[in-house]
Amino acid sequence: MKRLIFALAVALPLPPHAERLTQECNNKFLGPEVTLRVVSEAAQANLVAIVTNPATNPDAYARMWSPASGSAYFKDYGLNQGYYVSLPFDRVQDTDEIGRAIADDPVLHSLGVFDAYAERYGICFGELDPRDVTITEYFNVHLNHYFLSSGDEENAVIDAGGAGPGWTRTGETFKTVEAGPFCREIPPVFRFYTYGANSHFFTADPLECGSLRRTDPGWIYEGQAFGAEMPIDGACADGTTPLYRLYNNRWMYNDSNHRFVSRQDLRDKMMSLGWSDEGVAMCLIPNYLY
């Protein structure tokens, strides 16, 4: 009864077409779809119609976390398994959080939704090794900024001047593997860019990723950069390589930049230059661990 009272208390109309961003970014190897189980074929058709034309019921559309207009579709498992609606979302959204929120929403209950859950990625049919990734560090002599590139094509663009003048390789490289859900669930590192400081940011922390997306629209999510694990209590697991993060403390000049290093001597050098040590940001994974 307490839960019902609370649900009724918060069931206020939501802003139409509100962009709702999840607390965490998706590092749980969940697919970008949320499946709704509904009570009838009529409820199924009504929910698809709302997503097709959100103006017919903007509150319900917002409560379904505003999937792309027209993107919902009927899902049929056959054998009289019930009625389902599939809602596709951006891959960075934590679809587990969205599914739980939809399942607990009393307004959507009244429209016939009685369960909702995130779909997982496809079935693993083979033990393919993850692809090795070489991360190359660059430094810009004009900006005094560092950057990590995780692909040969991007390296070629930067080396040819396509990212602007002043970028040179520092000679530092790191080895890890690509992020991926199939067979070997390797967590992703999320990559962001901001025009204001002309700087990139990398995090393996799904909470930090979600907070950045929700609280600072100046940072643009660019996708998954490579695979790495989160440290536990500030330490990396045996066999992985800790990557330390240092910050230049220039937020007040709209000039924020981070450097990621694996060597203690470089870590000490950056701190001597006034950069703040933010500890172990992620743990790079050698292929043999998978």
Buried (B, 14 or more C-beta within 10 A) or exposed (E): EEEEEEBEEEBEEBEEEBEBBBEBBBBBBBBBBBBBBBBEEEBBBBBBEBBBEBEEBBBBBBBBBBBEBEBBBEBEEEEEEBBBBBBBBBBBBBBBBBBBBBBBBBBBBEBBBEEBBBBBBEEEEEEEEBEEBBBBBBBBEEBEBBBBBBBEEBBEBBBEEEBEEBBEBBEBEBBBBBBBBBBBBBBBBBBBBBEEBBBBBBBBBBEBBBBBBEEEEEBEBEEBBBBBBBBEEEEBEEEBBBBBBBBBEBEEEEBBBBBBBBEEEBBEBBEEEEBEEEEBBBBBBEBEBB
